Amino acid sequence: MKLKKLTEALGVSEDNGRGNLEIAGIQSDSRKITPGMLFVAVRGTVADGHAYIKSAIDKGAVAVVCEEIPESLREKAAFVAVKDSAEALGLLLAAWYDYPSDKLVLVGVTGTNGKTTIATLLYELFRKLGHKVGLISTVCNYIDGKASPATHTTPDAASLQALLAEMVEAGCEYAFMEVSSHAVDQKRISGLLFDGGIFTNLTRDHLDYHKTVDNYLNAKKAFFDALPATAFALTNIDDKTGLVMLQNTRAEKRTYSLRTLADFKGKILETHFDGTELIINGREVVVRFVGRFNAYNLLAVYGAAVALGKEPEEILVELSALQPVSGRFETLPSPLGYTAIVDYAHTPDALVNVLNSIREVLGDKGNIITVVGAGGNRDKGKRPLMAQEAVRLSDRVILTSDNPRFEEPNDILNDMLAGLSSAEKEQTLCIENREQAIRTAVWLAKKGDVILVAGKGHEDYQEIKGVKYPFDDREKLRIC
């Protein structure tokens, strides 16, 4: 593709009069540059791409997009100056792949909890309705029925545009994706045209990156601020920040709620460990999902499907047949009479939601035994809160290792214990080895009890010192 064709996407003119240069590819990692490529110097959280412009040119980059042109290198390549190179990267990649998001009905889901479930259920729902659909999620990416492993909640800009292009090539009509706050802040979604946005909720998370809750909130809000007037913006108005997301959006505003009047209003009639009976906009439906948080997820799915033109009755029929997402309140009955539940809950609020949902069904007929840890190299402030909520809402708690990454597991456990009183500490077990912690929970469980293993959900590994070792909570529960 000609350089001048790419720079048209940026609304700027290329420098050095080299618009007819043929570009062989676009790359923001100087280590991956090959001859004929365009290098985009992005200011990242760890490194500044501007420091690697010379290296990129030495490796064969013929054009460079950057915020500051180094005078000593100006004659070495065609330079294009932009205000924000991270945003420019997304726009360039969109042009390179011929704007795949324009050829799909693309809906993004953002919020602290519920993103994976909502995006995945929309994917499953629209496939059941006869469409070819793509999915970009924490658990797995799908191009219609073809699975592609996921490494991030929202991929980097290049992987994202490539995935969407593959979806278009495969004949997909719709695509549903999780939009993380990191992705918004780092402009990974630059160059995408969204037809809809869904907000779930906002609670403490990722403060290791965003530093403050306001920064975290503003990253979510920026997604809705950027939606076009042709899109819909669907928000949970039971969350205290739900309406904030709609303040400056140009999109058509839609709401969902379990508590008050909304475009999509739900009510829980009855719930069991094998499902829930709901009323949605006056119509009854029985679903295979448990808990108030899942009722919100289903309302969002229903509301989005209606906003995309599907018939309410048809949606409800398909909702009743949908299965829970892997590792999200995944129930594993035991022949010994207890119930084990594996859930991805890794924030205080998510843990509260799951434990409250268990108690709603269990009542006083059994005990809740919770096995939980906290991830290493992540927001340390939520660790004592996780322990506090686990102890407050469980009958027995076992604190254990999650993904310690490059931290010492015992340091993480001590951070969690810091949130407990002396009396609470005496009632809490600390077992660093996660498999032994799960085995202990099984040993403690009696008929009618519920074991919750929280934090890792669908993950089939444990990350320690940069190595991912095979570990699946579900498998450990089955063999214990």
N, C-alpha and C positions, 0 to 999 in steps of 0.2 A: 504494500500500500504506500502511496506517495505521502511524504511528510506534510505537504500542504493540505491534503485531505484530512489528516489527523488533526492538524492545528485548527482547522475549521471548527472542530468539536469544542475547542477551547475559546473560540471567539477572539483569537489573537493571530498575528502574522508570524511566520517563522523568521528567524534571524539569518543573516549571512547570505540571503538570496538563494537558499538551497532547497526550495520547496519541491523540486522534482526528485529529490533523493528518494530512493526506494528503501523502505523500512522493512527489515526482516522479522521484527518482533519487538515487543515492549517488555521492559524489565525494570524493577525497582531494587533488585538485589545485584550489586555490582559483580558478585562472585559468579552469577549465572549469565553474564553478558557474553554473547558470541558476536562475531563480525556482522555488521549491518544492522544492529539493533538500536533502538531508542532507549536511553536510560533516563528514568525519572528519579530525581534526587528528592526523596521524601524525608522530612524531619520526623523521625520516629521517637518512641519513648526511650529507647536504649541507645540508638545511634542516629546521626544526622547524615543522610545520603549525600549532602553537599561535600562531605569530607572524602567521598569516594568517586567524585566525578573524574579525576585524572585516571584512577584505576580502571574505570569503565571505558574511558577513551582508549587507554592502552590495550584493552582487551578487544577493541574493535567497534565500540559504540560510535555511530556516525552522527547522532543527534542527541541532545540533552535538554530535558525540560527541568527547570529549576527556579527557585525564587531569587537567587542571586547569581549572576553570571561571573565566574572568575576571569578577570581580564587576561591573566597569563595563558588561559586556555581558549580564549574566544575564537581564535583562528583554527583550532584543532577539530572542531565539530560544528554542526548547526545547532545554535542555542535558541531556546524559546523561554522567555521569562514569564512567569505566572505569579499570581498573588499567593496561591495555596497549591503546592505541588501534590499534596495528598488527594485533594479534590480533583485536580487535573488528571491524576493517574486513573481514577474511575471513569472519567469522561473519555480519556484516550482509549481505554480498554473497551468501553461500550462501543465506540466507533470501530475499533479493530474487529470486534465480533459482530458488527452490523446490528447493533442495538437489539439484542435478544429480548430484553424485558418489554420492549414495545410490542413484541409479537406474542406475548403471553398475558394472561390476566394474573398479575402478580400481587399477592397479599402478604404483608409483613405482620408478624406478631411480636410485641415487645412487652416488657414488664419483668418483675423479679421472678415470680413463680407462674407456672402454667403454660409457658411458651411452647415447650415440646409437645405437651398433650394436645393443645389447640391446633398447632400446625399439622401434627400427625393425623389427628381426627379429621381435619378438613381434607387432607390428602386422601384418606381412606373413604370419606364420604363422597367426594367427587368422583373417585374411581367407581364406587358403587352406583353412582348416577350415570355411568357410561362414558366418562371423559378420560382422556389421557392426561396424567397429572405429574408434576414434579414436586419434590420435597427437599428442603434444605433445613436440617435440624441437628441438634446436639447428638442424638442417637445414631442417625444414619441419613445419608442423602439418597434420594431415589429419583431416577429418570424413568417415569412410568413404573414398570415393575422391576427395573434393574437397580440393584443396590450399589452404593458407593460409600466406603467408610468415611466418617466425619471426624475431623480433628479439632474443629472449633465450632462454637455455637453458630457463628456467622463466618464463613471462609474469608480469606484475603480477597482483595478486589479482583486479582487475576483469576483465581480459582472460581470465584463467584460468577464472573462473566462467562467463563468457559463452561461451567455447569449449566447456566441458563441457555447458552448456545446449543449445548447437547440436547437439552429439553426441546428446544425449537426443532432441531434436526430430527428428533424422535417423534415429532408430531404432537407434543404436549400442548394443551390449550390453557391449562392453569398451572400456577406454581405457588406454593405456600412455603414461607420461610420464617425462621426465627431471626429477629433483629436484636442483637445484643447492644448494650450501651457502649461497649468498647467499639463495636463496628460503626456506630453513629459517630462517636467522638473521633475515630481515626479515619473517617470518610470512606470506609470500605464500601458503603452503599451508594457512593457518588456515581452518577450515570445511570441509575436504575429508575424506571418509571413504575411507580406503585399504583395499583388500582384500589387498594384498600389497606388500612392499618387497624390493628386491634391492640388495645391496652388491657392488661390483666390486673396488675396491682403493683405497688411499690413498697418494699420494706428494705431494711438494711442489708446491703450486699455490695461487694466490689469496692469497698472504701479504701482498700490497699491501692487501687488505681485512681478512683475519682476524688479521694480525700474527704469530701463532704457529701452529705445527703443531697444538698441543693445541686451540686455538680452532677450527681447521679440522676436526679430528677430532670435537670435541664437537658441531659443527653437523651433521655427518653422523649422529652417534649419536642426536641429538635426534629425528631422523626416525623411527628405529626405536623409541625410547622411547615415542613417541606412538602407535604402531600399536595397534589394538584387539586383543583376544584372539581375535576371529574371523578375523583376517588371518594371512598367513604372512610370515615373515622369512627370506629366503634369502641366505646370505653365502658369500663366497669364503674358506675357511679356510686357503688357502695364503698369503693376505696376513696380515701380522703383526697387523693391526688387525681382521681379519675377525671373530673371536670377541668382540671388544670391542663390536661392534654389537649382539650378542645379549644382553649382560649384563643389561639392565633391560627388555627388551621383553616385552610380554604375549603377543605373537603366537606362532604355532606356528613353532618353530625348524627350519630346513632348511639343509643345507650342500652345497657343491660343491667339488671338488678334482681336480687332476691328479697330486697327489703322495701322498695318504694316504687312509684310509678316510673316506668321506663318504656322504651320502644320494645324491648324484649324482657318480659317479666316472668320470673320463675318462682316456684314454691315447692319445697320438699314435702311430700306426703308421708313417705315411709322409707326407711333405709335398712339394709341388711348387708352382711359381708359379701353376698353374691349379687347385690344390685340395689337400685333406688327407684322409687316411684315419684315422678315429678309432674307438675303442671307447668307448661310453658305457653304463655299467651292464651290461657284458657283451655289448652288441650292436654290430656293426660298421656304420659309416655313412661314406660318402664325401661330402664337402661342398666347396663352391666357395670356401672361405676358406683363407687362408694364415696360418701363424704360431701360436705358443703362446698369444699374447694372444687370438687369435680362438677358439682351442679353449676358453678360459675363457668367452668371450662366449657361445659355443654351449651350453656346459654350463649357464650361467645361464638361457638361453632354454628349454632342455629342462627344467630343474628347475622353472621357473616354470609352464610348461605342464602338467607333471605335477601340481604343487600346485593348479592350477586345474581338475583333473579330466580332463585329456585322456589318451588311451591312448598309452603309450610307442611302440608300433610305428607308430601313425598320425603321431606327432610326428616320428619319425626319417625317415619317407618324405618329409614336407614339408620337413624341414631340408635334405635332400639336394638340393632344388630351389631353395632360396633363393639370392639373389644378394647380393654384398657391397654395403654401404651406400655411397652416393656420397661420394667423397673419403676413404674409409677403406681403406687398402691397395688403392687402385684401380690396377690394372695396365694399362699401355698399351704393347703390343708395338710394336717399330719394324721396318720393312722392312730397316733397316741392321744388324739382328742384336742390338741391345742391348734391354734392358727398362727402361721408365720406370715408376716407382711414385709416386703422389701420395697423401700421407697427412696427416691433420689434426694429427699429433703436435706438440704445442706445450709439452710439459713434458719434463724430462730423462728421466723414467721411460718415457714414451710413445715417445720417440725411441729409447731403448735397446731397447724391445720390438720396434719395427719393424726396426731395424738387425740385431738378433739373428735375427729371423725371416728376413730376407733372406739372412744368412750361412748359416743352417741349410740353405737350399735351394741357394744358390750354391756353397757350399764354397770351394774354391780355383780354381774354373773361370773366375773373372772378378773385376773390381774393382768396388767400391761407390763411387760418386761422390755425395756428399750436398750438396744445396743447402738451407740452413736459415737462418732469422733468428729474431727474437724480437719480440713485440708491444710497442708503445709504451704508456706509462701503465699498465703492469702490473708484477707482481712483478719487480723488478730483480735479486733474488738468484739467480734461476734462469738468467739470461743466461750467465754464465761456465760454469755446469754444462752447459748445452745445447752450448756450443762444445766443452767437454772430452769429452763423450760422443760427439759427432759425429766428432771427431778420433780418439778411441780405437777406434771401431768402423768407420771408413770408410778407404778407401785415398786418396781425395781429398776435400777439403771446400771448399765455396764458401760463405762467410758473406755474407748479403744482407739486404735490407730485407723485413720482413713487413708488418704494418699499423703504421706508425710513429705513427699517430694524431697527437698534438700534441707528440711528441718529435722531435728531429733524428735521422734515420737513422744518421748517423755516430757519434752519441753512443751509440746502442744497439749498434752494431758494436764500438765501443771497450770497452763493458761486456762483450761476449762475448769479445773478444780478451784481456781481463784474466785469463781463466781458463787461458790457454795459456802454455806455456814459450816461450822464444825460438826454440828449434828447431822447435816445433810451429807457431809463427806463420809461419816461413819456408816451411812446407809448405802453408799455408792461404791461399787467395785471398779477398780482400774486394772484392766488386762490389756497390755500393749498389743499382744498378738491377736489379730482380728479373728483368726480361725478359732483360737481358744476362747475368745470372748463369745463367739456364736455358740460354741459347744457348751459353754457354761449356761447361757440363756436357755438352751434346749434342756439341759439337766435340771434347771430350776422350774421349767414350765410344767404346769399340771393341766389336767383336762379342763377345757373351757377358757384357758388363758390365751393371751395374744402376745407373740414376740414381734416387735418391730425392729428391723435392722435398717438403719437410716444412713443416708449420706452418699452412697455410691450407686444405688439403683441399677441401671442397665450396664454399668461398667463391668468388664470382665478382666480387670487387671488391678494391681495395686502399684502405684508409682513411688519408688524409693531410690533416692540418689540418682535420678535420671534414667532409671531402668524400670520398665513396666513388666512386673511379674504376673503370671496368670493368677487371677483371683476373682471368683464370682460368688457374691453373697448367696444367690439362689442355689447354686450348686453345693455350697457348704451346708446350707440348711437341709438339703435333700439327703446328704450322706451322713449327717450327724445322728 
